[in-house]
Amino acid sequence: MNEPKIKEVSLIRNMGFWQIWAIGVGAVVGDGIFLYLGQGIQAAGPSSLLAFFIAGLLQMFIMVAMGEISVGMPSAGAMSVWVEKYMGKFFGLLSGLTFSVGWVILGGSISIALGRFVAYWAPIGGLETSTIIWAAIFFTIFAAMNIAGTAIAGIGQLILVLILVGIMTIFGIWGLIKGITLDNFAPFMPNGFGGFSAAIPIATFAYMGAACLCTAGSECKNPKDLGKGLVWASITFIIVYCLALFVVLGTINWRDASLDVSTFTLAAEIIWGPIGASILNFAAWLAAATCIIMGTIYTPSRIFYSMAHEGYMPKVFAKVNPITKTPINGILVIWIVGILGILAAAYFGAATFYVTLCNQAVIAWSISWGLAVIAGMKYRKEMGADRIRSEVGWKQPFYPVIPILALVGIVYVLYLCFYDIAQFIGFAIWMAIYLIYYQRIMSKIKRGDIKKDIQF
């Protein structure tokens, strides 16, 4: 086997520590924090705070475990490229597509959350009905914005992250100063260890966007900045969000938590009054909206476009809008999938279907992460500690403890995710689709219709 080399890249290395830190912290601001957390509190009671802390540590272990390979082998394809090199085409495509599938699944779940936030201000025919209506309206608007070529400027995104994190930090500190009720934390595990365990995948969903930071290796001024950014971004979001959750649990009775309204909105109303509740609800809306625009619609549509150009997806995905030059068909397909998810929520119940979609996203991304962590361990083994230090510029601490803990955590989260037959059915459906897809791709490669060594 050829000795691994540090890959040459053409991107400009202009990102410093603080830009890296902002990406890592900002990626975890979303509906998982503001809405889905209510499900975790329902399941675990006050022990959801411990579940949130453990999930944050798991996310940090995953990010640090992928740090060396993300700097040494920077690529737009990131996980799929790393996994294919060290584990083969089957797992490489699986890693890349589960990452994309996760984003597409999130289109439906985040839209439902966004609809819930708007229903707080403008209920139409009841909570369930207004949630579905607003979810469909805004998901359609954001899809149209993507087709029109609308993008959020990088500086605007950074400002939004700082505002959202700032609001949560002020909320946490203000809540501590005003005082909390420690009696709310007893009993700590009202539903036993089973309830506590059920909250861990929910907390994992809240953090899981942070791993996107591992794709920034090719744009760091100093490779050591990425390593420090991985660690300090993790420490920041663990402290900020656990502090905020501590205040929430100390302010409201955990039995009042639900998916009907953000727990932060409920707590803010007690601490700051109705205006404060609206501020937190607006922050939640912004977080969900940004995630839909730049994550669930923008990211997978571009990946599908690139794959279609190389013959790995139907050519229909390669079509672009002649005026705006955006991948219109990919966006439309993602929009259709999202709308179908929203309509399914209308049939099964918004809360029930939202939980199912979120759980499927955790399954998809956990598989992608696990494969990437294994690839990172293989990369470390081939490079050796000395070359990692001299050529990569940053060596992860406590190797191999960190990646082992990451893999153990991922396996445990996956185990917890398959808690009923619906989760097995959902996983089986998209896994069967992948197996059919993989066989078609390998047939094309054997016929010489497409190239084997392609990076997306």
Phi, psi and omega per residue, in radians:
M1 nan 2.391 3.131
N2 -1.153 2.552 3.119
E3 -1.214 2.331 -3.117
P4 -1.134 2.464 3.133
K5 -2.036 2.739 3.016
I6 -1.300 2.085 -3.019
K7 -1.236 2.341 3.075
E8 -1.326 2.381 -3.124
V9 -2.265 2.741 -3.115
S10 -1.805 -0.159 3.138
L11 -1.193 2.626 3.139
I12 -1.377 2.273 3.113
R13 -1.508 1.518 -3.058
N14 -2.165 0.192 -3.125
M15 -1.729 2.197 3.086
G16 -1.660 -3.037 -3.076
F17 -1.005 -0.788 -3.021
W18 -1.214 -0.609 3.073
Q19 -1.143 -0.714 3.114
I20 -1.117 -0.776 3.123
W21 -1.020 -0.765 -3.100
A22 -1.117 -0.675 3.116
I23 -1.097 -0.821 -3.109
G24 -1.113 -0.749 -3.131
V25 -1.256 -0.776 -3.077
G26 -1.165 -0.474 -3.085
A27 -1.176 -0.314 -3.124
V28 -1.689 0.041 3.100
V29 -1.493 1.998 -3.116
G30 -3.073 -2.850 -3.058
D31 -1.186 -0.382 3.098
G32 -1.089 -0.636 3.111
I33 -1.339 -0.829 -2.945
F34 -1.459 -0.508 -3.051
L35 -2.157 -0.967 -3.039
Y36 -1.037 -0.451 3.113
L37 -0.993 -0.532 3.113
G38 -1.022 -0.633 3.092
Q39 -1.147 -0.683 3.121
G40 -1.146 -0.699 3.115
I41 -1.164 -0.678 3.077
Q42 -1.029 -0.725 -3.063
A43 -1.321 -0.741 -2.975
A44 -1.900 -0.219 -3.062
G45 1.141 -2.546 -3.135
P46 -1.051 -0.430 3.138
S47 -1.206 -0.121 3.033
S48 -1.052 -0.458 3.075
L49 -1.088 -0.767 3.099
L50 -1.173 -0.689 3.103
A51 -1.080 -0.700 3.123
F52 -1.120 -0.718 3.129
F53 -1.141 -0.781 3.138
I54 -1.115 -0.744 3.116
A55 -1.106 -0.638 3.087
G56 -1.131 -0.726 3.079
L57 -1.095 -0.722 3.118
L58 -1.052 -0.768 3.129
Q59 -1.096 -0.676 3.104
M60 -1.125 -0.750 3.118
F61 -1.060 -0.739 3.137
I62 -1.098 -0.818 -3.114
M63 -1.108 -0.788 -3.139
V64 -1.158 -0.674 -3.136
A65 -1.109 -0.498 3.122
M66 -1.646 0.015 -3.047
G67 -1.093 -0.815 -3.082
E68 -1.116 -0.815 -3.100
I69 -1.240 -0.510 3.130
S70 -1.217 -0.503 3.071
V71 -1.469 -0.758 -3.081
G72 -1.308 -0.508 3.126
M73 -2.261 1.092 -3.131
P74 -1.157 2.397 -3.125
S75 -2.807 2.583 3.064
A76 -1.109 -0.523 3.124
G77 -1.412 -0.261 3.050
A78 0.787 -1.937 -2.970
M79 -1.006 -0.748 -3.102
S80 -1.113 -0.638 3.126
V81 -1.190 -0.821 -3.131
W82 -1.089 -0.818 -3.066
V83 -1.168 -0.705 3.138
E84 -1.107 -0.676 -3.124
K85 -1.097 -0.711 -3.017
Y86 -1.807 -0.237 -3.076
M87 -2.298 -0.055 3.065
G88 1.760 2.945 -3.052
K89 -1.088 -0.714 -3.086
F90 -1.013 -0.887 -3.098
F91 -1.328 -0.504 3.098
G92 -1.115 -0.851 3.094
L93 -1.138 -0.663 3.132
L94 -1.077 -0.756 3.136
S95 -1.099 -0.798 -3.116
G96 -1.178 -0.734 -3.085
L97 -1.315 -0.586 3.075
T98 -1.153 -0.570 3.067
F99 -1.118 -0.786 3.135
S100 -1.200 -0.738 3.117
V101 -1.053 -0.679 3.099
G102 -1.007 -0.756 3.123
W103 -1.129 -0.730 -3.128
V104 -1.127 -0.746 3.098
I105 -1.028 -0.702 -3.115
L106 -1.128 -0.386 3.114
G107 -0.988 -0.781 3.118
G108 -1.239 -0.779 -3.060
S109 -1.181 -0.766 -3.115
I110 -1.208 -0.601 3.088
S111 -1.096 -0.698 3.099
I112 -1.104 -0.737 3.103
A113 -1.092 -0.761 3.137
L114 -1.085 -0.720 3.089
G115 -1.065 -0.619 3.106
R116 -1.135 -0.731 -3.138
F117 -1.108 -0.748 -3.132
V118 -1.207 -0.607 3.127
A119 -1.085 -0.393 3.086
Y120 -1.086 -0.641 3.133
W121 -1.599 -0.697 -2.980
A122 -2.297 1.272 3.099
P123 -1.202 2.349 3.136
I124 -2.161 1.841 3.099
G125 1.158 0.556 3.120
G126 1.788 2.831 -3.049
L127 -1.093 -0.850 -3.087
E128 -1.102 -0.824 -3.117
T129 -1.112 -0.805 -3.113
S130 -1.161 -0.599 3.088
T131 -1.049 -0.831 -3.116
I132 -1.145 -0.770 -3.112
I133 -1.082 -0.878 -3.113
W134 -1.169 -0.614 3.105
A135 -1.073 -0.816 -3.139
A136 -1.146 -0.712 -3.122
I137 -1.093 -0.890 -3.059
F138 -1.283 -0.588 3.081
F139 -1.126 -0.653 3.086
T140 -1.160 -0.746 3.115
I141 -1.055 -0.783 -3.093
F142 -1.222 -0.572 3.057
A143 -1.142 -0.745 3.106
A144 -1.099 -0.671 3.106
M145 -1.089 -0.703 3.117
N146 -1.165 -0.686 3.096
I147 -1.133 -0.647 -3.136
A148 -1.285 -0.144 3.113
G149 1.571 0.171 3.137
T150 -1.208 2.324 3.114
A151 -2.373 2.652 3.089
I152 -1.555 2.168 -3.122
A153 -1.080 2.567 -3.114
G154 -1.010 -0.713 -3.130
I155 -1.180 -0.631 3.104
G156 -1.141 -0.672 3.110
Q157 -1.114 -0.749 3.132
L158 -1.103 -0.754 3.121
I159 -1.069 -0.731 3.136
L160 -1.069 -0.750 3.116
V161 -1.053 -0.808 -3.121
L162 -1.106 -0.680 3.127
I163 -1.126 -0.824 -3.104
L164 -1.124 -0.809 3.122
V165 -1.142 -0.658 3.108
G166 -1.086 -0.760 3.121
I167 -1.041 -0.770 -3.105
M168 -1.208 -0.639 3.108
T169 -1.145 -0.818 3.107
I170 -1.065 -0.731 3.108
F171 -1.008 -0.803 -3.116
G172 -1.137 -0.824 -3.121
I173 -1.159 -0.773 3.137
W174 -1.047 -0.743 3.134
G175 -1.096 -0.679 3.112
L176 -1.154 -0.719 -3.133
I177 -1.152 -0.771 -3.115
K178 -1.176 -0.484 3.104
G179 1.871 2.466 3.127
I180 -2.140 2.917 -3.125
T181 -1.809 1.855 -3.105
L182 -1.164 -0.392 3.103
D183 -1.080 -0.390 3.133
N184 -1.151 -0.317 -3.082
F185 -1.575 0.084 3.127
A186 -2.083 2.305 -0.074
P187 -1.294 2.594 -3.037
F188 -1.225 -0.684 3.098
M189 -2.102 1.316 -3.076
P190 -1.104 -0.460 -3.135
N191 -1.901 0.336 3.074
G192 1.290 -2.994 -3.112
F193 -1.170 -0.533 3.118
G194 -1.096 -0.745 3.093
G195 -1.145 -0.710 3.097
F196 -1.072 -0.803 -3.136
S197 -1.089 -0.638 -3.127
A198 -1.113 -0.413 -3.115
A199 -1.423 -0.294 -3.067
I200 -1.154 -0.835 3.073
P201 -1.072 -0.578 3.115
I202 -1.130 -0.782 3.097
A203 -1.160 -0.603 3.102
T204 -1.073 -0.706 3.100
F205 -1.023 -0.687 -3.102
A206 -1.119 -0.560 -3.064
Y207 -1.664 -0.264 -2.785
M208 -1.192 -0.254 3.099
G209 -1.214 -0.314 -3.041
A210 -1.131 -0.434 -3.103
A211 -1.129 -0.263 3.097
C212 -1.082 -0.339 3.112
L213 -1.047 -0.458 -3.105
C214 -1.214 -0.147 3.085
T215 -1.562 0.023 -3.043
A216 -1.627 0.111 -3.054
G217 -1.037 -0.548 -3.079
S218 -1.380 -0.100 -3.078
E219 -2.092 0.255 3.139
C220 -1.535 2.332 3.054
K221 -1.053 -0.765 -3.119
N222 -2.269 2.116 -3.124
P223 -0.924 -0.541 3.133
K224 -1.125 -0.454 3.126
D225 -1.118 -0.626 3.124
L226 -1.156 -0.762 3.115
G227 -1.039 -0.819 3.114
K228 -1.153 -0.666 3.141
G229 -1.109 -0.704 3.112
L230 -1.033 -0.769 -3.097
V231 -1.250 -0.875 -3.033
W232 -1.304 -0.532 3.028
A233 -1.111 -0.717 3.117
S234 -1.100 -0.817 3.138
I235 -1.065 -0.703 -3.111
T236 -1.110 -0.902 -3.064
F237 -1.244 -0.473 3.065
I238 -1.151 -0.817 -3.116
I239 -1.161 -0.872 -3.057
V240 -1.079 -0.840 -3.043
Y241 -1.357 -0.573 3.061
C242 -1.206 -0.635 3.065
L243 -1.089 -0.821 -3.137
A244 -1.088 -0.722 3.131
L245 -1.168 -0.650 3.091
F246 -1.029 -0.740 3.123
V247 -1.171 -0.726 3.114
V248 -1.031 -0.856 -3.108
L249 -1.161 -0.518 3.113
G250 -1.459 -0.167 -3.101
T251 -1.782 -0.748 -3.136
I252 -1.921 2.767 3.022
N253 -1.310 2.249 -3.063
W254 -0.997 -0.427 3.131
R255 -1.203 -0.300 -3.140
D256 -1.491 -0.150 -3.130
A257 -1.248 2.480 3.128
S258 -2.826 -3.075 3.048
L259 -1.661 0.108 -3.139
D260 -1.294 -0.612 -3.140
V261 -2.670 2.628 -3.131
S262 -1.023 2.363 3.088
T263 -1.114 -0.519 3.096
F264 -1.184 -0.632 3.094
T265 -1.131 -0.745 3.112
L266 -1.082 -0.800 -3.123
A267 -1.180 -0.692 -3.138
A268 -1.121 -0.590 3.117
E269 -1.141 -0.621 3.107
I270 -1.259 -0.698 -3.068
I271 -1.389 -0.786 -3.018
W272 -1.963 -0.191 -3.081
G273 1.618 -3.056 -3.086
P274 -1.002 -0.644 3.139
I275 -1.130 -0.764 3.106
G276 -1.073 -0.669 3.112
A277 -1.092 -0.722 3.126
S278 -1.171 -0.626 3.108
I279 -1.095 -0.819 3.127
L280 -1.155 -0.647 3.130
N281 -1.184 -0.647 3.091
F282 -1.182 -0.677 3.082
A283 -1.071 -0.712 3.107
A284 -1.113 -0.719 3.124
W285 -1.097 -0.782 3.129
L286 -1.048 -0.763 -3.120
A287 -1.079 -0.801 -3.140
A288 -1.164 -0.731 -3.124
A289 -1.090 -0.783 3.138
T290 -1.093 -0.698 -3.138
C291 -1.126 -0.667 3.123
I292 -1.175 -0.825 -3.062
I293 -1.099 -0.890 -3.006
M294 -1.653 -0.300 -3.084
G295 -1.830 -1.241 -2.969
T296 -1.216 -0.438 -3.134
I297 -1.813 -0.912 -3.044
Y298 -1.148 -0.934 -2.999
T299 -1.075 -1.001 -3.104
P300 -1.158 -0.543 3.138
S301 -1.112 -0.633 3.115
R302 -1.277 -0.651 3.099
I303 -1.135 -0.784 3.129
F304 -1.118 -0.648 3.102
Y305 -1.068 -0.828 -3.136
S306 -1.104 -0.752 -3.139
M307 -1.155 -0.640 3.128
A308 -1.128 -0.648 3.129
H309 -1.106 -0.515 -3.119
E310 -1.691 0.069 3.106
G311 1.521 0.122 -3.115
Y312 -1.565 -0.112 3.047
M313 -2.426 2.774 3.099
P314 -0.935 2.487 -3.077
K315 -1.034 -0.367 -3.129
V316 -1.040 -0.495 -3.137
F317 -1.305 -0.213 -3.127
A318 -1.513 -0.112 -3.125
K319 -1.266 2.380 3.111
V320 -2.075 2.704 3.057
N321 -1.142 2.166 -3.066
P322 -1.091 -0.384 -3.114
I323 -1.644 -0.894 -3.047
T324 -1.618 -0.193 3.134
K325 1.055 0.627 3.085
T326 -1.895 2.619 -3.107
P327 -1.262 1.439 -2.952
I328 -1.091 -0.731 -3.087
N329 -1.194 -0.679 3.085
G330 -1.079 -0.735 3.119
I331 -1.122 -0.739 -3.133
L332 -1.122 -0.704 3.119
V333 -1.124 -0.754 3.105
I334 -1.100 -0.683 3.104
W335 -1.101 -0.769 3.140
I336 -1.073 -0.788 3.123
V337 -1.065 -0.752 3.130
G338 -1.103 -0.764 3.131
I339 -1.136 -0.690 3.081
L340 -1.072 -0.681 3.088
G341 -1.113 -0.718 3.124
I342 -1.146 -0.725 3.110
L343 -1.154 -0.647 3.080
A344 -1.109 -0.621 3.095
A345 -1.117 -0.594 3.107
A346 -1.143 -0.557 -3.133
Y347 -1.426 -0.828 -3.067
F348 -1.510 -0.268 -3.042
G349 1.870 2.223 -3.043
A350 -1.006 -0.802 -3.081
A351 -1.118 -0.804 -3.116
T352 -1.102 -0.816 -3.092
F353 -1.237 -0.601 3.082
Y354 -1.037 -0.802 3.135
V355 -1.084 -0.730 -3.138
T356 -1.114 -0.787 3.132
L357 -1.104 -0.775 3.123
C358 -1.047 -0.730 -3.119
N359 -1.153 -0.688 3.100
Q360 -1.135 -0.615 3.088
A361 -1.142 -0.697 3.094
V362 -1.090 -0.737 3.114
I363 -1.069 -0.852 -3.100
A364 -1.059 -0.847 -3.088
W365 -1.284 -0.535 3.099
S366 -1.117 -0.676 3.082
I367 -1.097 -0.810 3.132
S368 -1.067 -0.792 3.119
W369 -1.075 -0.815 -3.091
G370 -1.022 -0.779 3.111
L371 -1.108 -0.691 3.140
A372 -1.172 -0.667 3.107
V373 -1.127 -0.725 3.090
I374 -1.085 -0.750 3.094
A375 -1.061 -0.692 3.110
G376 -1.098 -0.650 3.104
M377 -1.189 -0.679 3.094
K378 -1.163 -0.665 3.092
Y379 -1.081 -0.796 3.134
R380 -1.082 -0.705 -3.128
K381 -1.116 -0.723 -3.122
E382 -1.289 -0.679 -3.126
M383 -1.270 -0.752 -3.057
G384 1.484 2.673 -3.055
A385 -1.062 -0.680 -3.085
D386 -1.166 -0.773 3.137
R387 -1.214 -0.607 3.075
I388 -1.028 -0.784 -3.093
R389 -1.192 -0.736 -3.040
S390 -1.464 -0.640 -3.040
E391 -1.728 -0.695 3.132
V392 -1.392 -0.698 3.069
G393 1.714 -0.176 3.101
W394 -2.597 2.271 -3.122
K395 -2.031 2.212 -3.093
Q396 -1.135 2.468 3.140
P397 -1.325 2.689 3.006
F398 1.023 0.579 3.062
Y399 -1.265 2.423 0.057
P400 -1.665 0.299 -3.080
V401 -1.069 -0.797 -3.080
I402 -1.039 -0.944 -3.136
P403 -1.127 -0.558 3.098
I404 -1.138 -0.786 3.089
L405 -1.078 -0.664 3.116
A406 -1.080 -0.808 -3.124
L407 -1.163 -0.730 3.105
V408 -1.060 -0.757 3.121
G409 -1.108 -0.733 3.135
I410 -1.097 -0.791 3.125
V411 -1.066 -0.727 -3.135
Y412 -1.151 -0.728 3.113
V413 -1.101 -0.752 3.106
L414 -1.071 -0.715 3.094
Y415 -1.030 -0.763 -3.120
L416 -1.225 -0.491 -3.100
C417 -1.181 -0.533 -3.097
F418 -1.568 1.158 -3.051
Y419 -1.633 -0.178 3.058
D420 -2.667 3.018 -3.044
I421 -1.110 -0.523 -3.124
A422 -1.076 -0.640 -3.132
Q423 -1.212 -0.690 3.091
F424 -1.121 -0.727 -3.134
I425 -1.125 -0.807 3.125
G426 -1.030 -0.822 3.123
F427 -1.098 -0.766 -3.110
A428 -1.092 -0.647 -3.120
I429 -1.123 -0.930 -3.074
W430 -1.329 -0.381 3.051
M431 -1.266 -0.660 3.087
A432 -1.124 -0.707 3.090
I433 -1.066 -0.709 3.135
Y434 -1.129 -0.750 -3.125
L435 -1.077 -0.717 3.079
I436 -1.114 -0.772 3.126
Y437 -1.047 -0.785 -3.095
Y438 -1.101 -0.733 3.123
Q439 -1.094 -0.679 3.109
R440 -1.152 -0.707 3.134
I441 -1.127 -0.784 -3.133
M442 -1.131 -0.600 3.085
S443 -1.134 -0.716 3.105
K444 -1.120 -0.686 3.140
I445 -1.145 -0.756 -3.139
K446 -1.110 -0.627 3.117
R447 -1.345 -0.213 -3.118
G448 1.462 0.228 -3.130
D449 -1.251 -0.570 3.125
I450 -2.347 2.793 3.126
K451 -1.431 2.615 -3.141
K452 -1.443 -0.771 -3.047
D453 -1.588 1.429 -3.141
I454 -2.127 2.405 3.065
Q455 -2.013 2.377 -3.099
F456 -1.864 nan nan
